[in-house]
Amino acid sequence: MTRRTALAAGLVLLVLLSTGCANQQPAPARSPLPYPPIPQVTATATPAPTQPPAKPSRKKPAPRGTVGPLNTQRLTGVRGVALTFDDGPHPLWTPKVLDQLRRAGVRATFCVVGVKVRKYPALVRRIVREGHTLCNHSWQHDLKLGTRSAAQIRADLRRTNQEIQRAVPGVKVRHYRQPGGKWTPAVVGVSRALGMKPLHWDVDPVDWDDTSTVEISRRVAEQARPGSIVLLHDGGGDRSRTLGACPQVISSLKRKYGITRLR
């Protein structure tokens, strides 16, 4: 290649390169969006409104009839409420119960057990002397007495009455209460034949089962109605809780209904 030819080729190359650069256009800038982007919101569950805790519903006592099982006596027959104390006499608890009744000026019924009458006849005499009523509660608190023969039941009840009358000659025993309230036609029939009314109850705070003093008072207040017969205990175990409930029970019943003595 001659010098002149090489020079011509270089000029052509320069021309081509300058033409390409001139034809290149800069990339257009991105135009901004006409409005800002919508932020993404994560949905969250709306908390349910807090409800106040429901108040515990206090169950109303089941409807009760005017007579007890097998037509036994459940009510006094008047507006006044009767207090009854079972399973004594007891050398510690019975005198304390008698003291409270005397202070309150009210009378009660004591359902006494024959073997305890034999052991503590002076307490039976005090019960009668202070104007309370006696009730036969079997010879030794036999829960199965009602299932025995009529002859066995009669012997048991007669023996208990004889022991009561040995402690207090001439006293009338007009009521019989079956241990545990386990009445049968046989025991009801024998007690009536011996001139005693079968005595049940209308209010039972279950004071014999380690029930607290406060609970005994509450149960009596909730269950009582005009003419109720209230079941309590002055024997058969530790009766400190019953004794502790007596002032409140007596005061409340006396104010609302009056307290009457069974005759």
Secondary structure, DSSP 4 states (H G I P E B T S, - for coil): --HHHHHHHHHHHHHHHHHHHHHPPPPPPPPPPSSPPPPP----PPPPPPPPPPPPPPPPPPP--SB-GGG-B-B-SSSSBEEEEEEE--TTHHHHHHHHHHHHT---EEEE-HHHHHH-HHHHHHHHHTTPEEEE--SS--TTGGGS-HHHHHHHHHHHHHHHHHHSTT----EE--GGG---HHHHHHHHHTT-EEB--SB---TTSS--HHHHHHHHHHH--TTBEEEEESSSS--HHHHHHHHHHHHHHHHHT-B----
